Amino acid sequence: NSKRKATNTVMNTLRVSSNKPEYDGSAPEESESIASSQFYEDCQVRDTEEDEEDHTDTPMGSGGQIEERDEFAEIRKLAQAETRRVLLWKGILLTVIGVTAALVTAGTYRILRQEEDDDFTTAYRLFSNNIKDAIQGHYERLSLASRSASLAITGSAQTSQETFPYVTIKDFEVLGESIRERSGLESLTWTPFVPVNEEGKWNNYSAANQGWVDYSRKTVLAASDDEQLYRSYQEGPIGPMFKLPGPPQQLSAPVWQQSPPPFSVQRTLNLDLMTTGTITQTRYNVLARVKHLTFGDIDTDVNLINSAFRKEDHELYHARKVDWNKSLPATDLPHSFIAEPVFSEINDPTSELVGQVIGYVALDNYVVDLLPDGINNITLVMRNSCNQTFTYDIRGSSAYYYGSLDLHDPQYDDLEVTTKFYGYDDEDIIEEMGQGVVCTMTFHIYPTSTFEDNYRSNLPMILAILVGATFAFMAVTFFMYDWFQGSRNRKVVAAAASSNAIVSSMFPSVIRDKLLEQQKREQREKRKGKVEPLSLHSQDRLSLQEEGRGGDVPLADFYPACTIMFCDIVGFTAWSSVREPVQVFQLLEAVYAEFDKCANNRRVFKVETVGDSYVAVAGLPEARKDHAVAMCRFAQDCKKAFTDVVNRLEMLLGPETADLSMRFGLHSGPVTAGVLRGDKARFQLFGDTMNTASRMESTGKPGVIQVSHDTAEILKEAGKGAWVTPREEMVQVKGKGMLITYWLAVNAATGRSRDGSSTTSGTSVSSEVSDAYTWSNQSKRNVPINGQTKEDQKTQRLVQWNVGVLSDLLSRVIAAHKDISAPANTTTTMGKARNTPDASSLLHVEAGMPLDEVKEV
């Protein structure tokens, strides 16, 4: 609806302008245009200087200076006023589309991404629980196996009726191999606690019972076909208990039986572990109180393993389980030892602690077979109470050892899953008695970004982009439609503005607005069915009045204070009678175009042009206090503009153009003005002021400005009395009688000079008028001026003009002569022949001979 209103408003403007003479809006060719932009700039500069001088006489705002509005801006304002709601709703619609697009796109992406997050979290929780359960199963198997070894030793002592510490299991390798397979231990060692005062007795016992070594070796060799293994075993008796330097101990803990058997019994068996730091009095006390499996710190110094495994066998053992940086030996992988207490009575932890079963375990055994194959990249971090940390990357049923650092990704700390690798709850005892000796171990499970990427895809982004693209397509479609609509509206606005400019050239802005408002009112009443639309034609109004229905009120007003200017070109009739119509209009368009520029600059309203006459008014349709002053300045500008234009056009329009001059007449008084409606309706002025102004022009002199007594009085009241001087004789005016008139010269005004000093020139007006008379009289008498008579100057301009015309004609003749001088038949570049007409058929003289050449003489 708002767009329809805007279109109706534009069409009203076009309808108002429909009763105008047709004008195609085309401008003269550049060669024929004589618009004087320099003069217009002079008018602006002069106007600025005069406004600074007379600012007290030209009040702005309510003072009444007319400010004509830009026509395109007016039409645009009308269209914008009617389409403001459309623009508002368009903005709201675009905002809604944009916000909805952003919300839906972000929501789509977020929902799909959340689904992936949920899938990732669910999968991780599932696999981390599997790892946790598997680790708990490893610990339970280790605990049961070590407990079985402890009970087997106690049961063997009771069966053989041996007394601790003098207990030996002949088939210890069979027991050890079974325990190692079930628990993942790499070696198993039976270490009795021997009082210091019984060390000699122990040396005798160990030497007498070393037959188990050969039995264990034979058991190992029987299960292996490796001949190198046989050569690795060194023969020799077991030596007495040996210790490492250190403080004396209350007990000794010699290495007695080991599975697999050592390669050299002299360097391994009967080594007192109490002096090596592996078993200390503190550990003994912890075992006595905990009565359960305990872990030591994680160490890579595994002498007991090295004494029973060859290096290549040890590396192969670890390579079957995990992967690591092969520049490091397998012994550098994390190993720990366990200590299971051995009591004198079976299943009686309250009985005497007589020894311990020591097992060396590779932590690799507890990071394998945790996940199905294909499920990779879950980080497992081992930490113990001894401030040691190791990191593995779980890769299906295998793992990769990263090193002795915590290398998990901190962004997944909130997803951490922890499980302990010990089976007792009295941690206070451990912290109190075994710090640095007995260590509790925990396993910490974290996902990785690689694992998360397995549950990520581009689907959320793709769908979000598709949703956003859908909304973008909608927006682009909307913008394209709006652009086409805007383009259409701009064309309508441009057409209306062009018509509005023509309307405004015929009507003042105030009158134009009233016409538009009248059209709107008629349309509203027509839609309501009250009255028939009223036109500008007199027949319609008369018919309405005759029917007693009344009629619309004419658009007319009375303006009590105005100044009207008439000007006319002197000698125009004679000049135009010997000129082409195009040349006549070139002169008129050039002159009046400059006058229009000055009118816009001075805010004077152009009423009309009739032939070579130009009519303008100041003081309407909006009243202004300085109407007489403004009109005088405008007349002075027009006078100078006319002189500049005819001087420049003389070469184009021929001699005597510069001899043309203008008469100006000004008069001030009340005016009746309005639109005389009908065909070719225009804004018209009526009243005695109009007639008197016309008489001021017709009784004036060429080249000077004549003003009436009323106008002169207004100028004197405005402090511009120096602008006028009385005419020597009174003027006979038709219908008025003898009138006193004045000559005007604005440049001779009394005012401030450039440097700000006061200047007066009481005789300068007369001097200017006298100069105009002197030139006119001297021209008529052919008196020399500046060394040249008018006839001399006219002759010189005539010669110059004829030279220019002849030069142009001769150039054309020479060009034609060259063309007809060419051979009659020539061949084009394409090989086709063409015929040239005979020279005599194109150009010949009366004797029938062609013009051979033109020579300069």
URFEN-V734737 format. One record per pair of residues at least 24 apart in sequence whose C-alpha atoms are under 10 Angstrom apart, sorted by the first residue. I is the first residue (numbers start at 0). J is the second residue. Records with the same first field share a line. If there is no record, write none. Layout:
I: J + J
//
This chain:
0: 81 + 82 + 84 + 85
1: 78 + 79 + 80 + 81 + 82 + 83 + 84 + 85 + 86
2: 78 + 79 + 81 + 82 + 83 + 84 + 85 + 484 + 488
3: 81 + 82
4: 77 + 78 + 80 + 81 + 82 + 519
5: 74 + 75 + 77 + 78 + 79 + 80 + 81 + 82 + 83 + 488 + 492
6: 77 + 78 + 81 + 82 + 488 + 491 + 492 + 495
7: 78 + 81 + 518 + 519 + 522
8: 74 + 77 + 78 + 81 + 495 + 515 + 516 + 518 + 519
9: 74 + 75 + 77 + 78 + 488 + 491 + 492 + 493 + 494 + 495 + 496 + 498 + 499 + 515
10: 491 + 492 + 494 + 495 + 515 + 518
11: 495 + 514 + 515 + 516 + 517 + 518 + 519 + 522
12: 74 + 494 + 495 + 496 + 498 + 499 + 502 + 511 + 512 + 514 + 515 + 518
13: 491 + 494 + 495 + 496 + 497 + 498 + 499 + 502 + 515
14: 495 + 498 + 515 + 518
15: 498 + 499 + 502 + 511 + 514 + 515 + 518 + 534 + 535 + 680
16: 495 + 497 + 498 + 499 + 500 + 501 + 502 + 503 + 505 + 511 + 679 + 680
17: 498 + 502 + 678 + 679 + 680
18: 502 + 535 + 676 + 677 + 678 + 679 + 680 + 681
19: 498 + 501 + 502 + 505 + 678 + 679 + 680 + 681
20: 501 + 678 + 679 + 680
21: 501
22: 498 + 501
23: 497
24: 497 + 498 + 501
27: 585 + 588 + 589
30: 651
31: 581 + 582 + 585 + 586 + 589 + 648 + 651
32: 585 + 586 + 588 + 589 + 592 + 648
33: 585 + 586 + 588 + 589 + 590 + 592 + 593 + 644 + 645 + 647 + 648
34: 588 + 589 + 590 + 591 + 592 + 593 + 596 + 644
35: 589 + 590 + 592 + 593 + 596 + 640 + 643 + 644 + 647
36: 593 + 596
38: 593 + 596 + 597 + 636 + 639 + 640 + 643 + 644
39: 593 + 594 + 595 + 596 + 597 + 600 + 636 + 640
40: 596 + 597 + 600
41: 597 + 636
42: 596 + 597 + 600 + 601 + 632 + 633 + 636 + 637 + 639 + 640
43: 596 + 597 + 600 + 601
45: 632 + 636
46: 597 + 600 + 601 + 629 + 632 + 633 + 636
48: 753
49: 632 + 750 + 751
51: 751
52: 750 + 751 + 752 + 755
53: 628 + 717 + 718 + 719 + 750 + 751
55: 717
56: 624 + 625 + 628 + 717 + 718
57: 623 + 624 + 625 + 626 + 628 + 629 + 717
58: 623 + 624 + 625
59: 623 + 624
60: 623
61: 621 + 622 + 623 + 624
62: 621 + 622 + 623 + 624 + 625
63: 618 + 619 + 620 + 621 + 622 + 623 + 624 + 625 + 626
64: 601 + 602 + 603 + 617 + 618 + 619 + 621 + 622 + 623 + 624 + 625 + 626 + 629
65: 507 + 508 + 599 + 601 + 602 + 603 + 604 + 617 + 618 + 619 + 620 + 621 + 622 + 623 + 626
66: 508 + 599 + 600 + 601 + 602 + 603 + 604 + 621
67: 503 + 507 + 508 + 509 + 599 + 602 + 603 + 604
68: 503 + 507 + 508
69: 496 + 499 + 500 + 503 + 508
70: 493 + 495 + 496 + 497 + 498 + 499 + 500 + 501 + 502 + 503 + 508
71: 492 + 493 + 494 + 495 + 496 + 497 + 498 + 499 + 500
72: 492 + 496
73: 492 + 495 + 496 + 499 + 500 + 508 + 512
74: 491 + 492 + 493 + 494 + 495 + 496 + 497 + 499 + 500
75: 488 + 489 + 492 + 493 + 495 + 496
77: 492
78: 488 + 489 + 491 + 492
89: 477 + 481
92: 474 + 477
93: 474 + 477 + 478
96: 470 + 471 + 473 + 474
97: 467 + 470 + 471 + 474
99: 467 + 470
100: 463 + 466 + 467 + 468 + 469 + 470 + 471 + 474
101: 463 + 466 + 467 + 470
102: 467
103: 463 + 466 + 467 + 470
104: 459 + 460 + 462 + 463 + 464 + 465 + 466 + 467 + 468 + 469 + 470
105: 459 + 460 + 463 + 464 + 466 + 467
106: 463
107: 459 + 460 + 462 + 463 + 464 + 466 + 467
108: 458 + 459 + 460 + 461 + 462 + 463 + 464 + 466
109: 459 + 460 + 463
110: 459
111: 456 + 458 + 459 + 460 + 462 + 463
112: 454 + 455 + 456 + 457 + 458 + 459 + 460
113: 459
114: 454 + 455 + 459
115: 451 + 452 + 453 + 454 + 455 + 456 + 458 + 459
116: 451 + 454 + 455
117: 454
118: 451 + 454 + 455
119: 446 + 450 + 451 + 452 + 453 + 454 + 455
120: 414 + 446 + 451 + 454
122: 450 + 451 + 454
123: 377 + 414 + 416 + 444 + 445 + 446 + 447 + 450 + 451
124: 414 + 415 + 416 + 445 + 446
126: 369 + 370 + 371 + 374 + 377 + 444 + 446
127: 369 + 370 + 377 + 378 + 379 + 414 + 415 + 416 + 417 + 443 + 444 + 445 + 446
128: 369 + 416 + 417 + 418 + 444
129: 369 + 370 + 371
130: 365 + 366 + 367 + 368 + 369 + 370 + 377 + 379 + 393 + 416 + 418 + 442 + 444
131: 369 + 416 + 417 + 418 + 419 + 442 + 443 + 444
132: 369 + 418
133: 365 + 366 + 367 + 368 + 369 + 370
134: 364 + 365 + 366 + 367 + 368 + 369 + 418 + 419 + 420 + 442
135: 365 + 418 + 419 + 420 + 421 + 422
136: 365 + 420
137: 181 + 182 + 183 + 364 + 365 + 366 + 420
138: 182 + 365 + 419 + 420 + 421 + 422
139: 182 + 420 + 421 + 422
140: 178 + 181 + 182 + 183
141: 178 + 179 + 181 + 182 + 183 + 184 + 292 + 337 + 358 + 360
142: 182 + 291 + 292 + 293 + 337 + 339 + 421 + 422
143: 178 + 181 + 182 + 292
144: 175 + 177 + 178 + 179 + 180 + 181 + 182 + 183 + 184 + 339
145: 175 + 178 + 179 + 181 + 182 + 184 + 187 + 291 + 292 + 337 + 338 + 339 + 340 + 355 + 356 + 357 + 358
146: 178 + 291 + 292 + 339 + 340 + 341 + 356
147: 174 + 178 + 339
148: 174 + 175 + 177 + 178 + 179 + 187 + 188 + 189 + 339 + 340 + 341 + 355 + 356 + 357
149: 189 + 339 + 340 + 341 + 342 + 345 + 346 + 354 + 355 + 356 + 357
150: 340 + 341 + 342 + 343 + 344 + 345 + 346
151: 341 + 345
152: 189 + 341 + 342 + 343 + 345 + 354 + 355 + 356
153: 341 + 342 + 343 + 344 + 345 + 346 + 353 + 354
154: 343 + 344 + 345
156: 343 + 344
157: 343 + 344 + 345
162: 343 + 353
163: 191 + 192 + 193 + 342 + 343 + 351 + 352 + 353 + 354
164: 190 + 191 + 192 + 193 + 194 + 197 + 201 + 204 + 252 + 343 + 353 + 354
165: 191 + 192 + 193 + 200 + 201 + 204 + 205 + 208
166: 191 + 204 + 205 + 208 + 255 + 256
167: 204 + 205 + 208 + 209 + 210 + 211 + 255 + 256
168: 208 + 211 + 256
169: 208 + 209 + 210 + 211 + 212 + 213 + 214 + 215 + 256
170: 211 + 212 + 214 + 215 + 218
171: 211 + 212 + 214 + 215 + 218 + 256 + 257 + 258 + 259 + 260
172: 211 + 212 + 214 + 215 + 216 + 217 + 218 + 219 + 256 + 257 + 258 + 259 + 260
173: 214 + 215 + 218 + 219 + 258 + 259
174: 258
175: 215 + 256 + 257 + 258 + 259 + 260 + 358
176: 219 + 258 + 259
178: 258 + 358
179: 258 + 259 + 358 + 359 + 360
182: 358 + 360 + 364 + 365
183: 358 + 359 + 360 + 361 + 362 + 363 + 364 + 365
184: 334 + 335 + 336 + 337 + 357 + 358 + 359 + 360 + 361 + 362 + 364
185: 258 + 259 + 303 + 304 + 307 + 308 + 313 + 316 + 334 + 336 + 358 + 359 + 360 + 361 + 364
186: 257 + 258 + 259 + 260 + 303 + 304 + 305 + 307 + 308 + 336 + 357 + 358 + 359 + 360 + 361
187: 256 + 257 + 258 + 259 + 260 + 303 + 304 + 336 + 337 + 356 + 357 + 358 + 359 + 360
188: 254 + 255 + 256 + 257 + 258 + 259 + 260 + 303 + 338 + 355 + 356 + 357 + 358 + 359
189: 252 + 253 + 254 + 255 + 256 + 257 + 258 + 339 + 341 + 354 + 355 + 356 + 357 + 358
190: 251 + 252 + 253 + 254 + 255 + 256 + 257 + 268 + 269 + 270 + 271 + 272 + 278 + 338 + 340 + 341 + 353 + 354 + 355 + 356 + 357
191: 250 + 251 + 252 + 253 + 254 + 255 + 256 + 340 + 341 + 352 + 353 + 354 + 355 + 356
192: 249 + 250 + 251 + 252 + 253 + 254 + 271 + 273 + 283 + 341 + 352 + 353 + 354 + 355
193: 249 + 250 + 251 + 252 + 253 + 271 + 353 + 354
194: 248 + 249 + 250 + 251 + 252
195: 247 + 248 + 249 + 250 + 251 + 252
196: 249 + 250 + 251
197: 250 + 251
198: 239 + 240 + 250 + 251 + 253
199: 239 + 240
201: 239 + 240 + 253 + 269
202: 237 + 238 + 239 + 240 + 241 + 269
203: 238 + 239
204: 239
205: 236 + 237 + 238 + 239 + 240 + 255 + 268 + 269
206: 236 + 237 + 238 + 239
207: 236 + 237
208: 237
209: 236 + 237 + 255 + 256 + 264 + 268
210: 236
211: 256 + 257 + 260
212: 236 + 237 + 255 + 256 + 257 + 258 + 259 + 260 + 261 + 262 + 264 + 268
213: 260
214: 260
215: 256 + 257 + 258 + 259 + 260 + 261
216: 258 + 259 + 260 + 261 + 262
217: 260
218: 259 + 260
219: 258 + 259 + 260
228: 262 + 308 + 309
229: 262
230: 262
231: 261 + 262 + 263 + 307 + 308 + 309
232: 260 + 261 + 262 + 263 + 264 + 307
233: 261 + 262 + 263 + 264 + 265
234: 262 + 263 + 264 + 265
235: 263 + 264 + 265
236: 263 + 264 + 265
237: 263 + 264 + 265 + 266 + 267 + 268 + 269
238: 264 + 265 + 266 + 267 + 268 + 269 + 270
239: 265 + 268 + 269 + 270
240: 265 + 268 + 269 + 270 + 271
241: 265 + 266 + 267 + 268 + 269 + 270 + 271 + 272 + 274
242: 269 + 270 + 271 + 272 + 273 + 274 + 275
243: 270 + 271 + 272 + 273 + 274 + 275 + 276
244: 274 + 275
245: 273 + 274 + 275 + 276
246: 273 + 274
247: 273 + 274
248: 273 + 274 + 279 + 280
249: 273 + 280
250: 279 + 280 + 283
251: 278 + 279 + 280
252: 277 + 278 + 279 + 354 + 355
253: 354
254: 303 + 357
256: 356
257: 303 + 304 + 306 + 307 + 356 + 357 + 358
258: 303 + 304 + 307 + 358
259: 303 + 304 + 306 + 307 + 308
260: 303 + 306 + 307 + 308
261: 303 + 304 + 305 + 306 + 307 + 308
262: 305 + 306 + 307 + 308 + 309
263: 306 + 307
264: 306
266: 306
267: 302 + 303 + 306 + 307
268: 303
276: 436
277: 336 + 338 + 357 + 436
278: 338 + 355 + 357 + 436
279: 436
281: 432 + 433 + 434 + 436 + 437
282: 338 + 429 + 432 + 433 + 434 + 436 + 437
283: 338 + 340 + 352 + 354 + 355 + 433
284: 352 + 432 + 433
285: 340 + 428 + 429 + 431 + 432 + 433 + 436 + 437
286: 338 + 339 + 340 + 341 + 352 + 354 + 355 + 429 + 433 + 437
287: 340 + 341 + 342 + 348 + 349 + 350 + 351 + 352 + 353
288: 348 + 349 + 428 + 429 + 432
289: 340 + 348 + 423 + 424 + 425 + 426 + 428 + 429
290: 339 + 340 + 341 + 342 + 347 + 348 + 349 + 352 + 423
291: 338 + 339 + 340 + 341 + 348 + 421 + 422 + 423
292: 337 + 338 + 339 + 340 + 355 + 356 + 357 + 421 + 422 + 423
293: 336 + 337 + 338 + 339 + 340 + 357 + 421 + 422 + 423 + 429 + 436 + 437 + 438 + 439 + 440
294: 335 + 336 + 337 + 338 + 339 + 357 + 358 + 359 + 360 + 383 + 420 + 421 + 436 + 437 + 438 + 439 + 440
295: 334 + 335 + 336 + 337 + 338 + 359 + 383 + 385 + 433 + 435 + 436 + 437 + 438 + 439 + 440
296: 333 + 334 + 335 + 336 + 337 + 383 + 384 + 385 + 386 + 387 + 434 + 435 + 436 + 437 + 438 + 439 + 440
297: 332 + 333 + 334 + 335 + 336 + 360 + 361 + 362 + 383 + 385 + 386 + 387 + 388 + 389 + 438 + 440
298: 330 + 331 + 332 + 333 + 334 + 335 + 336 + 387
299: 329 + 330 + 331 + 332 + 333 + 334 + 335 + 361
300: 330 + 331 + 333 + 334 + 335
301: 330 + 331 + 334 + 335 + 336 + 359 + 360
302: 330 + 359
303: 358 + 359
304: 330 + 358 + 359 + 360
305: 330
316: 361
317: 361 + 362 + 363 + 364
318: 363
319: 363 + 367 + 397
320: 363 + 364 + 365 + 366 + 367 + 368 + 396 + 397 + 398 + 399
321: 363 + 364 + 366 + 367 + 391 + 392 + 393 + 394 + 396 + 397 + 398 + 399 + 400
322: 363 + 391 + 392 + 394 + 397 + 398 + 399 + 400 + 401
323: 391 + 398 + 399 + 400 + 401 + 402
324: 399 + 400 + 401 + 402
329: 361
330: 361
331: 402
332: 361 + 362 + 363 + 389 + 400 + 402 + 403
333: 360 + 361 + 362 + 363 + 388 + 389 + 400 + 402 + 403
334: 359 + 360 + 361 + 362 + 363
335: 359 + 360 + 361 + 362 + 438
336: 360 + 361
337: 437
338: 437
362: 389
363: 391 + 397 + 398 + 399 + 400
364: 397
366: 391 + 392 + 393 + 394 + 395 + 396 + 397 + 398 + 399 + 400
367: 393 + 394 + 395 + 396 + 397 + 398 + 399
368: 393 + 394 + 395 + 396 + 397 + 398
369: 393 + 394 + 395 + 396 + 397 + 398
370: 394 + 395 + 396 + 397 + 398
371: 395 + 396 + 397
372: 396 + 397
374: 450 + 453
375: 446 + 447 + 449 + 450 + 453
376: 445 + 446 + 447 + 448 + 449 + 450 + 451 + 453
377: 407 + 444 + 445 + 446 + 447 + 448 + 449 + 450 + 451
378: 405 + 406 + 407 + 408 + 443 + 444 + 445 + 446 + 447 + 450
379: 405 + 406 + 407 + 416 + 417 + 442 + 443 + 444 + 445 + 446
380: 404 + 405 + 406 + 407 + 417 + 441 + 442 + 443 + 444 + 445
381: 405 + 417 + 418 + 419 + 420 + 440 + 441 + 442 + 443 + 444
382: 419 + 420 + 438 + 439 + 440 + 441 + 442 + 443
383: 419 + 420 + 437 + 438 + 439 + 440 + 441 + 442
384: 429 + 430 + 433 + 434 + 435 + 436 + 437 + 438 + 439 + 440 + 441
385: 433 + 434 + 435 + 436 + 437 + 438 + 439 + 440
386: 435 + 438 + 440
387: 438 + 440
388: 440 + 441 + 442
389: 442
390: 442 + 443
391: 444
392: 444 + 445 + 446 + 447
393: 444 + 446
407: 443 + 444 + 445 + 446 + 447
408: 445 + 446 + 447 + 448
409: 445 + 447
410: 445 + 446 + 447 + 448
411: 444 + 445 + 446 + 447 + 448
412: 444 + 445 + 446
413: 445
414: 444 + 445 + 446
415: 443 + 444 + 445 + 446
416: 442 + 443 + 444 + 445 + 446
417: 441 + 442 + 443 + 444 + 445
418: 442 + 443 + 444
419: 443
502: 681 + 682
503: 682
504: 604 + 605 + 606 + 607 + 681 + 682
505: 604 + 605 + 606 + 607 + 674 + 680 + 681 + 682 + 683
506: 604 + 605 + 606 + 620 + 673 + 674 + 680 + 681 + 682 + 683
507: 604 + 605 + 606 + 619 + 620 + 621 + 673 + 682
508: 620 + 621
509: 619 + 620 + 621
510: 554 + 555 + 556 + 620 + 673 + 674 + 682
511: 674 + 682
513: 554
514: 554 + 674
517: 551 + 552 + 554
521: 551
534: 676 + 677
535: 674 + 675 + 676 + 677 + 678 + 679 + 680
536: 675 + 676 + 677 + 678 + 679 + 680
537: 675 + 676 + 677 + 678
538: 677
539: 677
553: 673 + 674 + 675 + 676
554: 672 + 673 + 674 + 675 + 676 + 682
555: 671 + 672 + 673 + 674 + 675 + 682 + 683 + 684
556: 619 + 620 + 670 + 671 + 672 + 673 + 674
557: 619 + 620 + 669 + 670 + 671 + 672 + 673 + 684 + 685
558: 618 + 619 + 620 + 621 + 622 + 668 + 669 + 670 + 671 + 672
559: 618 + 619 + 622 + 667 + 668 + 669 + 670 + 671
560: 617 + 618 + 619 + 622 + 623 + 624 + 625 + 626 + 627 + 667 + 668 + 669 + 670 + 688
561: 616 + 617 + 618 + 619 + 620 + 621 + 622 + 623 + 624 + 625 + 626 + 627 + 630 + 666 + 667 + 668 + 669 + 670 + 688 + 689 + 710
562: 603 + 615 + 616 + 617 + 618 + 619 + 625 + 626 + 627 + 628 + 629 + 630 + 631 + 665 + 666 + 667 + 668 + 669 + 670 + 688 + 689 + 692 + 709 + 710
563: 603 + 604 + 605 + 606 + 614 + 615 + 616 + 617 + 618 + 626 + 627 + 630 + 631 + 664 + 665 + 666 + 667 + 668 + 669 + 670 + 684 + 688 + 689 + 690 + 691 + 692 + 693 + 710
564: 605 + 606 + 613 + 614 + 615 + 616 + 617 + 627 + 630 + 631 + 633 + 634 + 663 + 664 + 665 + 666 + 667 + 689 + 692 + 693 + 695 + 696 + 704 + 705 + 706
565: 608 + 612 + 613 + 614 + 615 + 616 + 634 + 662 + 663 + 664 + 665 + 666 + 689 + 690 + 691 + 692 + 693 + 694 + 695 + 696 + 697 + 704
566: 608 + 611 + 612 + 613 + 614 + 615 + 634 + 637 + 638 + 661 + 662 + 663 + 664 + 665 + 692 + 693 + 695 + 696 + 697 + 699 + 704
567: 608 + 609 + 610 + 611 + 612 + 613 + 614 + 660 + 661 + 662 + 663 + 664 + 693 + 696 + 697 + 701
568: 610 + 611 + 612 + 613 + 641 + 659 + 660 + 661 + 662 + 663 + 701 + 702
569: 611 + 658 + 659 + 660 + 661 + 662 + 700 + 701 + 702
570: 655 + 656 + 658 + 659 + 660 + 661 + 701
571: 610 + 611 + 656 + 658 + 659 + 660 + 661
572: 610 + 611
574: 654 + 655 + 656 + 658 + 659
575: 656
578: 652 + 653
579: 652
581: 652
582: 648 + 651 + 652 + 653
583: 611 + 652
585: 648 + 651 + 652
586: 611 + 641 + 644 + 645 + 648 + 649 + 651 + 652 + 656
587: 611 + 612
589: 640 + 641 + 644 + 645 + 648
590: 637 + 640 + 641 + 642 + 643 + 644 + 645
591: 637 + 640 + 641
592: 640
593: 636 + 637 + 639 + 640 + 641 + 643 + 644
594: 633 + 634 + 636 + 637 + 638 + 640 + 641
595: 637
596: 636 + 637
597: 632 + 633 + 634 + 635 + 636 + 637 + 640
598: 629 + 630 + 633 + 634 + 636 + 637
599: 633
600: 633
601: 629 + 630 + 632 + 633 + 636
602: 626 + 629 + 630 + 633
603: 629 + 630 + 633
604: 630
606: 681 + 682 + 683 + 684
607: 681 + 682 + 683 + 684
611: 661
612: 661 + 662 + 663 + 693 + 696
613: 663
614: 664 + 689 + 692 + 693
615: 665
616: 665 + 666 + 667 + 670 + 684 + 689
617: 667
618: 667 + 668 + 669 + 670
619: 670 + 672
620: 672 + 673
624: 717
625: 713 + 714 + 717
626: 667 + 710 + 713 + 714
627: 665 + 666 + 667 + 668 + 709 + 710 + 711 + 712 + 713 + 714 + 717
628: 710 + 711 + 713 + 714 + 715 + 717 + 718 + 719 + 722 + 745
630: 665 + 666 + 667 + 710
631: 664 + 665 + 704 + 706 + 710 + 714 + 722 + 743 + 744 + 745
632: 743 + 744 + 745 + 746
633: 745
634: 663 + 664 + 665 + 703 + 704 + 743 + 744 + 745
635: 663 + 703 + 704 + 743 + 744 + 745 + 746
636: 745
637: 661 + 663
638: 662 + 663 + 702 + 703 + 704
639: 702
641: 702
642: 702
649: 796 + 797 + 800
650: 796 + 797 + 799 + 800 + 801 + 803 + 804
651: 800 + 803 + 804
652: 800
653: 796 + 797 + 799 + 800 + 801 + 804
654: 793 + 794 + 795 + 796 + 797 + 798 + 799 + 800 + 801
655: 793 + 796 + 797
657: 793 + 796
658: 789 + 793
659: 701 + 702
660: 700 + 701 + 702 + 703
661: 696 + 699 + 700 + 701 + 702 + 703 + 704
662: 695 + 696 + 697 + 698 + 699 + 700 + 701 + 702 + 703 + 704 + 705
663: 692 + 693 + 695 + 696 + 697 + 698 + 699 + 700 + 701 + 702 + 703 + 704 + 705 + 706 + 742 + 743
664: 691 + 692 + 693 + 694 + 695 + 696 + 697 + 698 + 699 + 700 + 703 + 704 + 705 + 706 + 707 + 740 + 741 + 742 + 743
665: 689 + 691 + 692 + 693 + 694 + 695 + 696 + 704 + 705 + 706 + 707 + 708 + 709 + 710 + 711 + 740 + 741 + 743
666: 690 + 691 + 692 + 693 + 694 + 695 + 696 + 705 + 706 + 707 + 708 + 709 + 710 + 711 + 740
667: 691 + 692 + 706 + 707 + 708 + 709 + 710 + 711 + 712 + 713
668: 692 + 709 + 710
690: 733 + 734
691: 732 + 733 + 734 + 735
694: 730 + 731 + 732 + 733 + 734 + 735
695: 730 + 732 + 738 + 740 + 741
697: 732
698: 730 + 731 + 732 + 740
699: 730 + 740 + 741 + 742
700: 742 + 768 + 771 + 772 + 775
701: 771 + 772 + 775
702: 768 + 771 + 772 + 775
703: 742 + 743 + 744 + 767 + 768 + 769 + 771 + 772
704: 741 + 742 + 743 + 744 + 745 + 768
705: 740 + 741 + 742 + 743 + 744
706: 739 + 740 + 741 + 742 + 743
707: 738 + 739 + 740 + 741 + 742
708: 738 + 739 + 740 + 741
709: 739 + 740
710: 740 + 741
711: 740 + 741 + 742 + 743
718: 748 + 749 + 750
719: 745 + 747 + 748 + 749 + 750
720: 748 + 749 + 761
721: 745 + 746 + 747 + 748 + 749 + 750 + 759 + 760 + 761 + 762 + 763 + 764
722: 746 + 747 + 748 + 749 + 760 + 761 + 763 + 764
723: 747 + 748 + 761 + 762 + 763 + 764 + 765
724: 761 + 762 + 763 + 764 + 765 + 768
725: 764 + 765
726: 765 + 768
727: 765
742: 767 + 768
743: 767 + 768
744: 768
809: 853
810: 853
812: 842 + 850 + 852 + 853
813: 850 + 851 + 852 + 853
815: 841 + 842
816: 841 + 842 + 849 + 850 + 851 + 852 + 853
817: 851 + 852
819: 849
820: 851
//
